[in-house]
């Protein structure tokens, strides 16, 4: 029972940290152009010698 008194606040704290990290990434523009990044890998940008 005493382990639950320790683990529940730890789990809630980790959840809050994850939510804050997601919101920070959302506001800093990490997810602005997901389609462009998916198509960028298909284009060959290597120049022949």
C-alpha positions in Angstrom: 0.0 0.0 0.0 2.8 2.4 0.8 4.3 1.7 -2.7 1.1 3.1 -4.3 1.5 6.3 -2.3 4.8 6.7 -4.0 4.1 5.4 -7.5 0.8 7.3 -8.2 2.3 10.8 -7.7 5.4 9.7 -9.7 3.2 8.5 -12.6 1.1 11.7 -12.5 4.2 13.8 -12.6 5.6 11.9 -15.5 2.3 12.4 -17.4 2.4 16.1 -16.7 6.0 16.3 -17.9 5.0 14.5 -21.1 2.1 16.8 -21.7 4.3 19.9 -21.2 6.9 18.5 -23.6 4.2 17.8 -26.2 2.7 21.3 -25.9 6.1 22.9 -26.1 6.8 20.9 -29.3 3.4 21.9 -30.7 4.0 25.6 -30.1 7.6 25.6 -31.3 6.5 24.4 -34.8 7.7 20.8 -34.7 4.6 19.6 -36.5 4.2 22.3 -39.1 4.9 20.3 -42.3 4.6 16.6 -41.7 3.6 15.9 -45.4 6.7 17.7 -46.7 9.0 15.7 -44.6 7.4 12.5 -45.7 7.9 13.4 -49.4 11.4 14.8 -48.9 12.8 11.4 -48.4 11.6 10.2 -51.8 13.6 12.9 -53.7 17.1 12.1 -54.7 19.4 15.1 -54.0 22.7 13.4 -54.7 24.6 15.0 -57.5 26.5 12.7 -59.8 30.3 13.1 -59.9 
